[in-house]
Amino acid sequence: MNRRNVIFALVAVLGIALDQATKAWIMANIAVGTTGITVIPGFLSIVHAHNPGAAFGLFGGFAYRHQLFVLLTVVAVGVILDLVRKLPPTDRLMSASLGLIIAGAVGNVIDRLRFSYVVDFIRVYTDHPTLSRWLVDLVGTNEWPSFNVADSSLVVGVALFVIHHLAYERKAKAAHAAPAQP
């Protein structure tokens, strides 16, 4: 097995395991809808929330959302596995980013299949009077929607994917623009 596959599999399996372990702990120790555990007063708490929709609760009321999310996850997993297969054997960054993306997608689809919702537990907010008032006036709330390890894996994985792609494009343009050596 080459390095690319080892990194991809390790990141994906560890990501899914961490996501599911943290959600299991939350479900066993924090009641839904409570204030939870304050980590940084006025900024960060560990809570127990259920999200029947996608990011930011999108499609929460759509009747076929579970089927749609599972189908999209199956398609995404197929695309990611194909991308991994096509990577150069030494591409560690892209292997890790695709492992994070698949860990996030699979971690959340496990919840959807088990519970028909996703367990979220990281709550970022502000109680600072001026900042809170400004955020409420600007976006209607002073807190970011609660999220979980799978969501974080997806965001970090996609960010690494974009960084890798931009770096690759820059190298390709530089190679193309360089004058040919005789």
C-alpha positions as a Markdown table, in Angstrom:
| # | Residue | x | y | z |
|---|---|---|---|---|
| 1 | Met | 0.0 | 0.0 | 0.0 |
| 2 | Asn | 1.4 | 3.4 | -0.9 |
| 3 | Arg | 1.8 | 6.4 | 1.3 |
| 4 | Arg | -1.2 | 8.2 | -0.3 |
| 5 | Asn | -3.6 | 5.4 | 0.6 |
| 6 | Val | -2.3 | 5.0 | 4.1 |
| 7 | Ile | -2.6 | 8.7 | 4.9 |
| 8 | Phe | -6.1 | 8.9 | 3.3 |
| 9 | Ala | -7.3 | 5.8 | 5.2 |
| 10 | Leu | -5.8 | 6.9 | 8.5 |
| 11 | Val | -7.2 | 10.4 | 8.4 |
| 12 | Ala | -10.6 | 9.2 | 7.3 |
| 13 | Val | -10.9 | 6.4 | 9.9 |
| 14 | Leu | -9.6 | 8.6 | 12.8 |
| 15 | Gly | -11.8 | 11.4 | 11.8 |
| 16 | Ile | -14.9 | 9.3 | 11.7 |
| 17 | Ala | -14.0 | 7.6 | 15.0 |
| 18 | Leu | -13.3 | 11.0 | 16.7 |
| 19 | Asp | -16.6 | 12.4 | 15.4 |
| 20 | Gln | -18.7 | 9.5 | 16.5 |
| 21 | Ala | -16.9 | 9.3 | 19.9 |
| 22 | Thr | -17.5 | 12.9 | 20.7 |
| 23 | Lys | -21.1 | 12.7 | 19.7 |
| 24 | Ala | -21.6 | 9.6 | 21.8 |
| 25 | Trp | -20.1 | 11.4 | 24.8 |
| 26 | Ile | -22.3 | 14.5 | 24.2 |
| 27 | Met | -25.5 | 12.4 | 23.9 |
| 28 | Ala | -24.6 | 10.5 | 27.2 |
| 29 | Asn | -23.6 | 13.6 | 29.2 |
| 30 | Ile | -25.5 | 16.7 | 28.1 |
| 31 | Ala | -29.2 | 17.1 | 27.8 |
| 32 | Val | -30.6 | 18.5 | 24.6 |
| 33 | Gly | -31.3 | 22.2 | 24.7 |
| 34 | Thr | -29.5 | 23.0 | 28.0 |
| 35 | Thr | -26.8 | 25.6 | 28.3 |
| 36 | Gly | -24.2 | 22.8 | 28.4 |
| 37 | Ile | -20.6 | 23.3 | 29.5 |
| 38 | Thr | -19.0 | 26.8 | 29.3 |
| 39 | Val | -15.5 | 26.5 | 27.9 |
| 40 | Ile | -14.7 | 30.2 | 27.3 |
| 41 | Pro | -17.3 | 32.4 | 29.1 |
| 42 | Gly | -19.1 | 34.6 | 26.6 |
| 43 | Phe | -17.6 | 32.8 | 23.6 |
| 44 | Leu | -17.5 | 29.0 | 23.5 |
| 45 | Ser | -19.7 | 26.3 | 25.0 |
| 46 | Ile | -20.3 | 22.6 | 24.6 |
| 47 | Val | -24.0 | 21.9 | 24.1 |
| 48 | His | -26.2 | 19.2 | 22.7 |
| 49 | Ala | -28.2 | 20.2 | 19.6 |
| 50 | His | -30.0 | 18.3 | 16.9 |
| 51 | Asn | -29.9 | 19.5 | 13.3 |
| 52 | Pro | -32.4 | 17.8 | 10.9 |
| 53 | Gly | -31.1 | 19.9 | 8.0 |
| 54 | Ala | -27.7 | 20.6 | 6.3 |
| 55 | Ala | -25.3 | 23.4 | 7.2 |
| 56 | Phe | -27.1 | 26.2 | 9.1 |
| 57 | Gly | -30.2 | 24.0 | 9.2 |
| 58 | Leu | -30.8 | 24.4 | 5.5 |
| 59 | Phe | -33.5 | 22.0 | 4.1 |
| 60 | Gly | -34.6 | 21.2 | 7.7 |
| 61 | Gly | -38.3 | 21.2 | 6.6 |
| 62 | Phe | -37.7 | 19.4 | 3.2 |
| 63 | Ala | -39.6 | 16.1 | 3.3 |
| 64 | Tyr | -37.0 | 14.1 | 1.5 |
| 65 | Arg | -33.9 | 15.6 | 3.1 |
| 66 | His | -32.6 | 12.4 | 4.6 |
| 67 | Gln | -32.7 | 10.6 | 1.2 |
| 68 | Leu | -31.2 | 13.6 | -0.5 |
| 69 | Phe | -28.3 | 13.9 | 2.1 |
| 70 | Val | -27.6 | 10.1 | 1.9 |
| 71 | Leu | -27.6 | 10.1 | -1.9 |
| 72 | Leu | -25.3 | 13.2 | -2.0 |
| 73 | Thr | -23.0 | 11.5 | 0.5 |
| 74 | Val | -22.8 | 8.3 | -1.5 |
| 75 | Val | -22.0 | 10.3 | -4.7 |
| 76 | Ala | -19.4 | 12.4 | -2.8 |
| 77 | Val | -17.7 | 9.3 | -1.4 |
| 78 | Gly | -17.5 | 7.8 | -4.9 |
| 79 | Val | -16.0 | 11.0 | -6.3 |
| 80 | Ile | -13.5 | 11.3 | -3.4 |
| 81 | Leu | -12.4 | 7.6 | -3.8 |
| 82 | Asp | -11.9 | 8.2 | -7.5 |
| 83 | Leu | -9.8 | 11.4 | -6.7 |
| 84 | Val | -7.7 | 9.4 | -4.2 |
| 85 | Arg | -7.1 | 6.7 | -6.8 |
| 86 | Lys | -5.8 | 9.3 | -9.3 |
| 87 | Leu | -3.5 | 11.1 | -6.9 |
| 88 | Pro | 0.3 | 10.7 | -7.2 |
| 89 | Pro | 1.5 | 8.1 | -4.6 |
| 90 | Thr | 3.4 | 10.7 | -2.7 |
| 91 | Asp | 0.7 | 13.5 | -2.5 |
| 92 | Arg | 0.3 | 13.7 | 1.3 |
| 93 | Leu | -1.6 | 17.0 | 1.5 |
| 94 | Met | -4.3 | 16.1 | -0.9 |
| 95 | Ser | -4.6 | 12.6 | 0.6 |
| 96 | Ala | -5.1 | 14.2 | 4.0 |
| 97 | Ser | -7.6 | 16.8 | 2.7 |
| 98 | Leu | -9.7 | 14.1 | 1.0 |
| 99 | Gly | -9.5 | 12.0 | 4.1 |
| 100 | Leu | -10.9 | 14.9 | 6.2 |
| 101 | Ile | -13.7 | 15.5 | 3.7 |
| 102 | Ile | -14.8 | 11.9 | 3.6 |
| 103 | Ala | -14.6 | 11.7 | 7.4 |
| 104 | Gly | -16.9 | 14.7 | 7.7 |
| 105 | Ala | -19.4 | 13.4 | 5.1 |
| 106 | Val | -19.5 | 9.9 | 6.5 |
| 107 | Gly | -19.6 | 11.1 | 10.2 |
| 108 | Asn | -22.7 | 13.1 | 9.5 |
| 109 | Val | -24.4 | 10.5 | 7.3 |
| 110 | Ile | -24.0 | 8.0 | 10.1 |
| 111 | Asp | -26.0 | 10.3 | 12.3 |
| 112 | Arg | -28.7 | 10.8 | 9.7 |
| 113 | Leu | -29.1 | 7.1 | 9.2 |
| 114 | Arg | -29.2 | 6.4 | 13.0 |
| 115 | Phe | -31.2 | 9.4 | 14.2 |
| 116 | Ser | -32.6 | 11.3 | 11.2 |
| 117 | Tyr | -30.7 | 14.3 | 12.4 |
| 118 | Val | -27.1 | 15.3 | 13.0 |
| 119 | Val | -25.8 | 15.8 | 16.6 |
| 120 | Asp | -24.0 | 19.2 | 16.9 |
| 121 | Phe | -22.3 | 20.4 | 20.1 |
| 122 | Ile | -19.8 | 23.2 | 19.5 |
| 123 | Arg | -21.4 | 26.6 | 20.1 |
| 124 | Val | -19.5 | 29.8 | 19.3 |
| 125 | Tyr | -21.2 | 33.0 | 20.3 |
| 126 | Thr | -20.6 | 36.4 | 21.9 |
| 127 | Asp | -22.1 | 38.0 | 24.9 |
| 128 | His | -20.0 | 41.2 | 24.5 |
| 129 | Pro | -22.7 | 43.9 | 24.6 |
| 130 | Thr | -21.4 | 46.0 | 21.7 |
| 131 | Leu | -20.3 | 43.1 | 19.4 |
| 132 | Ser | -23.5 | 41.1 | 20.2 |
| 133 | Arg | -25.8 | 44.0 | 19.4 |
| 134 | Trp | -23.8 | 44.7 | 16.1 |
| 135 | Leu | -24.0 | 41.0 | 15.1 |
| 136 | Val | -27.7 | 40.8 | 15.8 |
| 137 | Asp | -28.3 | 44.0 | 13.8 |
| 138 | Leu | -26.1 | 42.8 | 10.9 |
| 139 | Val | -27.0 | 39.1 | 10.7 |
| 140 | Gly | -29.9 | 38.5 | 13.1 |
| 141 | Thr | -28.0 | 36.5 | 15.7 |
| 142 | Asn | -24.9 | 36.7 | 18.0 |
| 143 | Glu | -24.0 | 33.1 | 17.6 |
| 144 | Trp | -22.7 | 30.8 | 14.9 |
| 145 | Pro | -24.8 | 27.7 | 14.3 |
| 146 | Ser | -23.7 | 24.8 | 16.5 |
| 147 | Phe | -21.4 | 22.3 | 14.7 |
| 148 | Asn | -19.4 | 19.1 | 15.3 |
| 149 | Val | -16.1 | 17.3 | 14.5 |
| 150 | Ala | -17.5 | 16.1 | 11.1 |
| 151 | Asp | -18.4 | 19.7 | 10.1 |
| 152 | Ser | -14.9 | 20.8 | 11.2 |
| 153 | Ser | -13.3 | 18.0 | 9.2 |
| 154 | Leu | -15.2 | 19.0 | 6.1 |
| 155 | Val | -14.3 | 22.7 | 6.4 |
| 156 | Val | -10.6 | 22.0 | 7.1 |
| 157 | Gly | -10.5 | 19.4 | 4.3 |
| 158 | Val | -12.1 | 21.7 | 1.7 |
| 159 | Ala | -9.7 | 24.5 | 2.8 |
| 160 | Leu | -6.7 | 22.2 | 2.3 |
| 161 | Phe | -8.1 | 21.1 | -1.0 |
| 162 | Val | -8.4 | 24.7 | -2.2 |
| 163 | Ile | -4.9 | 25.6 | -0.9 |
| 164 | His | -3.5 | 22.5 | -2.7 |
| 165 | His | -5.3 | 23.4 | -5.9 |
| 166 | Leu | -4.2 | 27.0 | -5.9 |
| 167 | Ala | -0.6 | 26.0 | -5.2 |
| 168 | Tyr | -0.8 | 23.4 | -8.0 |
| 169 | Glu | -2.2 | 26.0 | -10.4 |
| 170 | Arg | 0.5 | 28.4 | -9.5 |
| 171 | Lys | 3.2 | 25.8 | -10.2 |
| 172 | Ala | 1.5 | 24.9 | -13.5 |
| 173 | Lys | 1.4 | 28.5 | -14.6 |
| 174 | Ala | 5.0 | 29.1 | -13.6 |
| 175 | Ala | 6.1 | 26.0 | -15.5 |
| 176 | His | 4.1 | 27.0 | -18.5 |
| 177 | Ala | 5.4 | 30.6 | -18.5 |
| 178 | Ala | 9.1 | 29.5 | -18.1 |
| 179 | Pro | 11.1 | 29.7 | -21.3 |
| 180 | Ala | 12.0 | 26.4 | -22.8 |
| 181 | Gln | 15.6 | 25.3 | -22.1 |
| 182 | Pro | 17.5 | 24.1 | -25.2 |
